[in-house]
Amino acid sequence: MSISRRSFLESAAVGISASVGVLSAREATLGGSFSKDPLAVVPLGKHLRVTRIGMGFGMRGWNRESNLSRRGIDHAERVVRHAYERGIRLFDHADLYGSHQFFARALKDKPRDSYCVVSKIWFHPRGLPEEDRPDADVVVKRFLKELNTDYIDLVQMHCMMRPDWPTLMERQMEILERLKEQGIIRAHGVSIHGLAALQAVVGEDWVDVVHVRINPYGEKMDAPAQQVAPVVEKIHSSGIGVIGMKIVGEGAFSKDKEKLDASIQYVLGLGTVDAMIVGFETEEDIDDFIARVEKALVAMTART
């Protein structure tokens, strides 16, 4: 596929380098749905392009620790590098997980525009060692230092649970919008933990990207899948990017491969989830998930 210089520059500007690949016009329009590549680059809302699979750092994430970091920082860095080497270019952080600094060390020799960094700001009383919850601009400034970067591709307000979150968080939304105008962040949005909060995303123009908990079994979700999926469809159809989380049910399906495969097939089949993040803890977890997504995509392509 030939790539124009303009296409290459636009791709690099949103955090995905030419080595990852630039979408054809048809793939971009259809969210990359015709590609059998589990690591195809797909649009995520109006501002970003990411790999279909992303690495999350929040498995049992709390108080700046997670299952991954509890295994040891050297181990965590090896897993990050393996994810990158396998082609994953979407890395999903949060202040709650404490992953910024070891991630930055792990990829210190990689071009910054070759991967997409997501992080989330925690505004709730519990969950972080300190009591203060500074405004978003103060927190993002710290994130930049921890990540050793000049910009962050996507910053989310973490764990919105109430239906009136757009009113409650109006000041933070204004701050994040200014940061986007300044080029300090590329996009902003919310990570949702509640069906009513998810419904509040519909029609909320400020949201560029939303994190939503989705699998066919309702495991660690905000409501049964049949209630969540139609809301996600409305959100996605409005041009908001959708990152799916809890695909493995926060580890519930990790040993039940039939359920895992069914969950992957279900989420891909919705056509409304742009990227899936998984809290990989080992190199083997990464290899296994990539293979299962590829198998599901091949089967889907054969049916069309």
VEXLO-720336 format. One record per residue (C-alpha): residue number from 1; residue in three letters; x, y, z. Coordinates in steps of 0.05 Angstrom, whole numbers, plus 5000, padded with zeros to 4 digits. Each point is the difference from the previous one (the first is absolute). Last residue first. Layout:
REM VEXLO-720336
+---------+------+------+------+------+
| mardren | loro |   c1 |   c2 |   c3 |
+---------+------+------+------+------+
|     NUM |  ala |    X |    Y |    Z |
...
+---------+------+------+------+------+
***
This chain:
REM VEXLO-720336
+---------+------+------+------+------+
| mardren | loro |   c1 |   c2 |   c3 |
+---------+------+------+------+------+
|     304 |  thr | 4627 | 4758 | 5114 |
|     303 |  arg | 5006 | 4934 | 5037 |
|     302 |  ala | 5073 | 4989 | 4982 |
|     301 |  thr | 5017 | 5069 | 5025 |
|     300 |  met | 4969 | 4985 | 5068 |
|     299 |  ala | 5039 | 4935 | 5006 |
|     298 |  val | 5065 | 5035 | 4982 |
|     297 |  leu | 4985 | 5055 | 5050 |
|     296 |  ala | 4986 | 4950 | 5055 |
|     295 |  lys | 5065 | 4962 | 4987 |
|     294 |  glu | 5039 | 5065 | 5000 |
|     293 |  val | 4968 | 5020 | 5066 |
|     292 |  arg | 5019 | 4933 | 5029 |
|     291 |  ala | 5072 | 5004 | 4976 |
|     290 |  ile | 5008 | 5071 | 5029 |
|     289 |  phe | 4972 | 4977 | 5066 |
|     288 |  asp | 5047 | 4940 | 5005 |
|     287 |  asp | 5062 | 5040 | 4983 |
|     286 |  ile | 4984 | 5054 | 5050 |
|     285 |  asp | 4984 | 4952 | 5057 |
|     284 |  glu | 5065 | 4962 | 4984 |
|     283 |  glu | 5040 | 5064 | 5010 |
|     282 |  thr | 4972 | 5005 | 5070 |
|     281 |  glu | 4953 | 5044 | 5040 |
|     280 |  phe | 4955 | 5027 | 4945 |
|     279 |  gly | 4946 | 5047 | 5024 |
|     278 |  val | 4959 | 5001 | 4936 |
|     277 |  ile | 4978 | 5059 | 4958 |
|     276 |  met | 4954 | 4992 | 4940 |
|     275 |  ala | 4996 | 5052 | 4945 |
|     274 |  asp | 4945 | 5029 | 4955 |
|     273 |  val | 4940 | 4970 | 5034 |
|     272 |  thr | 4937 | 5014 | 4958 |
|     271 |  gly | 5003 | 4944 | 4949 |
|     270 |  leu | 4963 | 4955 | 5049 |
|     269 |  gly | 5033 | 4939 | 4969 |
|     268 |  leu | 5068 | 5016 | 5029 |
|     267 |  val | 4971 | 5002 | 5070 |
|     266 |  tyr | 4962 | 4935 | 4991 |
|     265 |  gln | 5057 | 4962 | 4967 |
|     264 |  ile | 5048 | 5021 | 5056 |
|     263 |  ser | 4949 | 4979 | 5053 |
|     262 |  ala | 4987 | 4934 | 4966 |
|     261 |  asp | 5075 | 4985 | 4996 |
|     260 |  leu | 5008 | 5016 | 5074 |
|     259 |  lys | 4939 | 4959 | 5019 |
|     258 |  glu | 5028 | 4940 | 4962 |
|     257 |  lys | 5069 | 5013 | 5030 |
|     256 |  asp | 4977 | 4995 | 5072 |
|     255 |  lys | 5065 | 5012 | 5037 |
|     254 |  ser | 5004 | 5075 | 4985 |
|     253 |  phe | 4925 | 5007 | 5001 |
|     252 |  ala | 4993 | 5033 | 5068 |
|     251 |  gly | 5064 | 5041 | 4990 |
|     250 |  glu | 4967 | 5068 | 5007 |
|     249 |  gly | 4942 | 4974 | 4957 |
|     248 |  val | 5048 | 4982 | 4943 |
|     247 |  ile | 4971 | 5056 | 4957 |
|     246 |  lys | 4998 | 5042 | 5063 |
|     245 |  met | 5017 | 5062 | 4958 |
|     244 |  gly | 4975 | 5025 | 4933 |
|     243 |  ile | 5027 | 5066 | 4974 |
|     242 |  val | 4948 | 5039 | 4960 |
|     241 |  gly | 5013 | 5062 | 4958 |
|     240 |  ile | 4944 | 5051 | 4996 |
|     239 |  gly | 4974 | 5014 | 4929 |
|     238 |  ser | 4926 | 5003 | 5016 |
|     237 |  ser | 4990 | 4929 | 4976 |
|     236 |  his | 5048 | 4977 | 5055 |
|     235 |  ile | 4958 | 5029 | 5056 |
|     234 |  lys | 4935 | 4973 | 4973 |
|     233 |  glu | 5031 | 4931 | 4991 |
|     232 |  val | 5029 | 5002 | 5070 |
|     231 |  val | 4930 | 5013 | 5027 |
|     230 |  pro | 4972 | 4941 | 4961 |
|     229 |  ala | 5056 | 4955 | 5027 |
|     228 |  val | 4991 | 5017 | 5074 |
|     227 |  gln | 4929 | 4973 | 5010 |
|     226 |  gln | 5010 | 4934 | 4963 |
|     225 |  ala | 5068 | 4993 | 5033 |
|     224 |  pro | 4970 | 4998 | 5070 |
|     223 |  ala | 5016 | 5061 | 5043 |
|     222 |  asp | 5062 | 5039 | 5021 |
|     221 |  met | 5047 | 4943 | 4986 |
|     220 |  lys | 5047 | 4957 | 5042 |
|     219 |  glu | 4972 | 4938 | 4965 |
|     218 |  gly | 4938 | 5017 | 4960 |
|     217 |  tyr | 5008 | 4935 | 4960 |
|     216 |  pro | 5007 | 5027 | 4929 |
|     215 |  asn | 5058 | 5046 | 5015 |
|     214 |  ile | 5005 | 5076 | 5007 |
|     213 |  arg | 5025 | 5051 | 5050 |
|     212 |  val | 5004 | 5067 | 4965 |
|     211 |  his | 5057 | 5050 | 4991 |
|     210 |  val | 4976 | 5062 | 4963 |
|     209 |  val | 5036 | 5042 | 4948 |
|     208 |  asp | 4991 | 5071 | 4974 |
|     207 |  val | 4950 | 5022 | 5052 |
|     206 |  trp | 4984 | 5075 | 4998 |
|     205 |  asp | 4941 | 4990 | 4953 |
|     204 |  glu | 4958 | 4966 | 5053 |
|     203 |  gly | 4941 | 4974 | 4959 |
|     202 |  val | 5004 | 4930 | 5030 |
|     201 |  val | 5052 | 5002 | 5055 |
|     200 |  ala | 4945 | 5006 | 5052 |
|     199 |  gln | 4977 | 4930 | 4982 |
|     198 |  leu | 5068 | 4975 | 5024 |
|     197 |  ala | 4991 | 5034 | 5067 |
|     196 |  ala | 4931 | 4968 | 5006 |
|     195 |  leu | 5031 | 4932 | 4985 |
|     194 |  gly | 5056 | 5007 | 5050 |
|     193 |  his | 5076 | 4996 | 5000 |
|     192 |  ile | 5023 | 5044 | 4942 |
|     191 |  ser | 5069 | 5024 | 4980 |
|     190 |  val | 4992 | 5069 | 4972 |
|     189 |  gly | 5025 | 5046 | 4945 |
|     188 |  his | 5060 | 5038 | 4974 |
|     187 |  ala | 5041 | 5006 | 4936 |
|     186 |  arg | 5068 | 5022 | 4976 |
|     185 |  ile | 5030 | 5024 | 5065 |
|     184 |  ile | 5052 | 5054 | 5010 |
|     183 |  gly | 4981 | 5028 | 4932 |
|     182 |  gln | 4979 | 5068 | 5029 |
|     181 |  glu | 4928 | 4991 | 4976 |
|     180 |  lys | 5000 | 4931 | 5033 |
|     179 |  leu | 5024 | 5030 | 5066 |
|     178 |  arg | 4945 | 5052 | 4995 |
|     177 |  glu | 4948 | 4944 | 4990 |
|     176 |  leu | 5029 | 4964 | 5060 |
|     175 |  ile | 4990 | 5062 | 5043 |
|     174 |  glu | 4928 | 5009 | 4976 |
|     173 |  met | 4984 | 4927 | 5015 |
|     172 |  gln | 5030 | 5007 | 5069 |
|     171 |  arg | 4955 | 5060 | 5015 |
|     170 |  glu | 4938 | 4963 | 4974 |
|     169 |  met | 5012 | 4938 | 5041 |
|     168 |  leu | 4937 | 5002 | 5042 |
|     167 |  thr | 4957 | 5022 | 4942 |
|     166 |  pro | 5025 | 4949 | 4950 |
|     165 |  trp | 5000 | 4947 | 5057 |
|     164 |  asp | 4925 | 5007 | 5010 |
|     163 |  pro | 4985 | 4927 | 4984 |
|     162 |  arg | 5048 | 4977 | 5054 |
|     161 |  met | 5054 | 4947 | 4994 |
|     160 |  met | 5060 | 5033 | 4966 |
|     159 |  cys | 5059 | 4955 | 5012 |
|     158 |  his | 5059 | 5040 | 4974 |
|     157 |  met | 4998 | 5066 | 4964 |
|     156 |  gln | 5038 | 4983 | 4938 |
|     155 |  val | 5063 | 5026 | 4968 |
|     154 |  leu | 5018 | 4979 | 4929 |
|     153 |  asp | 5062 | 5010 | 4957 |
|     152 |  ile | 5044 | 5027 | 5055 |
|     151 |  tyr | 5052 | 5053 | 4982 |
|     150 |  asp | 5071 | 5022 | 5014 |
|     149 |  thr | 5021 | 4932 | 5027 |
|     148 |  asn | 5040 | 4970 | 5057 |
|     147 |  leu | 4940 | 4960 | 5024 |
|     146 |  glu | 5010 | 5022 | 5072 |
|     145 |  lys | 5015 | 5071 | 4979 |
|     144 |  leu | 4940 | 5005 | 4954 |
|     143 |  phe | 4955 | 4969 | 5054 |
|     142 |  arg | 5021 | 5054 | 5049 |
|     141 |  lys | 4978 | 5055 | 4952 |
|     140 |  val | 4936 | 4960 | 4988 |
|     139 |  val | 4985 | 5002 | 5074 |
|     138 |  val | 5008 | 5075 | 5006 |
|     137 |  asp | 4959 | 5013 | 4938 |
|     136 |  ala | 4945 | 4952 | 5024 |
|     135 |  asp | 4987 | 5036 | 5065 |
|     134 |  pro | 5031 | 4974 | 5064 |
|     133 |  arg | 4970 | 4943 | 5041 |
|     132 |  asp | 5034 | 5004 | 5068 |
|     131 |  glu | 4996 | 4940 | 5047 |
|     130 |  glu | 5065 | 4966 | 4980 |
|     129 |  pro | 5009 | 4925 | 4996 |
|     128 |  leu | 4950 | 4990 | 4943 |
|     127 |  gly | 4938 | 4956 | 4998 |
|     126 |  arg | 4950 | 5037 | 5045 |
|     125 |  pro | 4969 | 5069 | 4992 |
|     124 |  his | 4982 | 4996 | 4926 |
|     123 |  phe | 5031 | 5046 | 4948 |
|     122 |  trp | 5046 | 4951 | 4963 |
|     121 |  ile | 5029 | 5025 | 4935 |
|     120 |  lys | 5009 | 4950 | 4943 |
|     119 |  ser | 5056 | 4984 | 4952 |
|     118 |  val | 5005 | 4980 | 4927 |
|     117 |  val | 5065 | 4997 | 4961 |
|     116 |  cys | 5002 | 4983 | 4926 |
|     115 |  tyr | 5062 | 4971 | 4968 |
|     114 |  ser | 5049 | 5014 | 4943 |
|     113 |  asp | 5000 | 5075 | 5010 |
|     112 |  arg | 5044 | 4993 | 5062 |
|     111 |  pro | 5053 | 4964 | 4961 |
|     110 |  lys | 5025 | 4941 | 5041 |
|     109 |  asp | 5063 | 5001 | 5043 |
|     108 |  lys | 4965 | 5021 | 5064 |
|     107 |  leu | 4948 | 4945 | 4990 |
|     106 |  ala | 5010 | 4961 | 5065 |
|     105 |  arg | 5023 | 5061 | 5039 |
|     104 |  ala | 4936 | 5038 | 4983 |
|     103 |  phe | 4958 | 4939 | 5019 |
|     102 |  phe | 5035 | 4995 | 5067 |
|     101 |  gln | 4984 | 5073 | 5013 |
|     100 |  his | 4928 | 5002 | 4979 |
|      99 |  ser | 4974 | 4936 | 5031 |
|      98 |  gly | 4975 | 5022 | 5068 |
|      97 |  tyr | 4932 | 4970 | 4988 |
|      96 |  leu | 4955 | 5053 | 5032 |
|      95 |  asp | 5032 | 5055 | 4960 |
|      94 |  ala | 4973 | 4964 | 4939 |
|      93 |  his | 5031 | 4965 | 4941 |
|      92 |  asp | 4978 | 4970 | 4933 |
|      91 |  phe | 5054 | 4984 | 4949 |
|      90 |  leu | 4981 | 4996 | 4927 |
|      89 |  arg | 5056 | 4981 | 4952 |
|      88 |  ile | 4998 | 4924 | 5003 |
|      87 |  gly | 5045 | 4972 | 4945 |
|      86 |  arg | 5030 | 4937 | 5030 |
|      85 |  glu | 5063 | 5039 | 5017 |
|      84 |  tyr | 4959 | 5052 | 5037 |
|      83 |  ala | 4964 | 4947 | 5042 |
|      82 |  his | 5067 | 4967 | 5014 |
|      81 |  arg | 5029 | 5066 | 5023 |
|      80 |  val | 4942 | 5010 | 5048 |
|      79 |  val | 5007 | 4929 | 5026 |
|      78 |  arg | 5075 | 5009 | 5012 |
|      77 |  glu | 4986 | 5066 | 5038 |
|      76 |  ala | 4950 | 4965 | 5045 |
|      75 |  his | 5049 | 4944 | 5017 |
|      74 |  asp | 5054 | 5051 | 5018 |
|      73 |  ile | 4948 | 5037 | 5043 |
|      72 |  gly | 4981 | 4938 | 5040 |
|      71 |  arg | 4939 | 4954 | 4999 |
|      70 |  arg | 4963 | 5053 | 5041 |
|      69 |  ser | 5009 | 5047 | 4941 |
|      68 |  leu | 4957 | 4955 | 4956 |
|      67 |  asn | 4947 | 4985 | 5052 |
|      66 |  ser | 4991 | 5074 | 5010 |
|      65 |  glu | 5028 | 5056 | 5044 |
|      64 |  arg | 4991 | 5075 | 5003 |
|      63 |  asn | 4949 | 4997 | 5057 |
|      62 |  trp | 4956 | 4952 | 4961 |
|      61 |  gly | 5003 | 4959 | 4936 |
|      60 |  arg | 4973 | 4929 | 5005 |
|      59 |  met | 5018 | 4995 | 4926 |
|      58 |  gly | 5009 | 5073 | 4983 |
|      57 |  phe | 5060 | 5001 | 4953 |
|      56 |  gly | 4965 | 4992 | 4933 |
|      55 |  met | 5032 | 4978 | 4935 |
|      54 |  gly | 4964 | 5016 | 4936 |
|      53 |  ile | 4971 | 4959 | 4944 |
|      52 |  arg | 4969 | 5033 | 4938 |
|      51 |  thr | 5062 | 5043 | 4992 |
|      50 |  val | 4988 | 5074 | 5005 |
|      49 |  arg | 4980 | 5060 | 4958 |
|      48 |  leu | 4980 | 5064 | 5034 |
|      47 |  his | 4962 | 5065 | 4990 |
|      46 |  lys | 4930 | 4987 | 4976 |
|      45 |  gly | 4982 | 4938 | 5040 |
|      44 |  leu | 5049 | 4943 | 5005 |
|      43 |  pro | 5016 | 4984 | 4927 |
|      42 |  val | 5031 | 4932 | 4988 |
|      41 |  val | 5071 | 4973 | 4992 |
|      40 |  ala | 5000 | 4925 | 4990 |
|      39 |  leu | 5028 | 4959 | 5057 |
|      38 |  pro | 4954 | 4941 | 4994 |
|      37 |  asp | 5013 | 5000 | 4925 |
|      36 |  lys | 4941 | 4969 | 4964 |
|      35 |  ser | 4982 | 5069 | 4972 |
|      34 |  phe | 4929 | 5012 | 4975 |
|      33 |  ser | 4977 | 5035 | 5063 |
|      32 |  gly | 5054 | 5053 | 4997 |
|      31 |  gly | 4952 | 5051 | 5029 |
|      30 |  leu | 4957 | 4999 | 4938 |
|      29 |  thr | 5018 | 5069 | 4974 |
|      28 |  ala | 5073 | 4992 | 5018 |
|      27 |  glu | 5002 | 4932 | 4967 |
|      26 |  arg | 4972 | 5029 | 4935 |
|      25 |  ala | 5047 | 5059 | 4999 |
|      24 |  ser | 5060 | 4954 | 5012 |
|      23 |  leu | 5026 | 5002 | 5070 |
|      22 |  val | 5072 | 5018 | 5014 |
|      21 |  gly | 5047 | 4948 | 5027 |
|      20 |  val | 5037 | 4985 | 5065 |
|      19 |  ser | 5068 | 5016 | 4970 |
|      18 |  ala | 4971 | 5065 | 4974 |
|      17 |  ser | 4994 | 5026 | 5071 |
|      16 |  ile | 4939 | 5004 | 5043 |
|      15 |  gly | 4994 | 5058 | 5049 |
|      14 |  val | 4950 | 5048 | 4970 |
|      13 |  ala | 5052 | 5041 | 4963 |
|      12 |  ala | 5034 | 4938 | 4972 |
|      11 |  ser | 4936 | 4982 | 4962 |
|      10 |  glu | 4992 | 5070 | 4973 |
|       9 |  leu | 5072 | 5001 | 4978 |
|       8 |  phe | 4994 | 4933 | 4964 |
|       7 |  ser | 4935 | 5020 | 4966 |
|       6 |  arg | 5032 | 5065 | 4975 |
|       5 |  arg | 5061 | 4962 | 4973 |
|       4 |  ser | 4953 | 4955 | 4961 |
|       3 |  ile | 4998 | 4926 | 5016 |
|       2 |  ser | 4999 | 4947 | 4946 |
|       1 |  met | 4970 | 4933 | 5019 |
+---------+------+------+------+------+
***
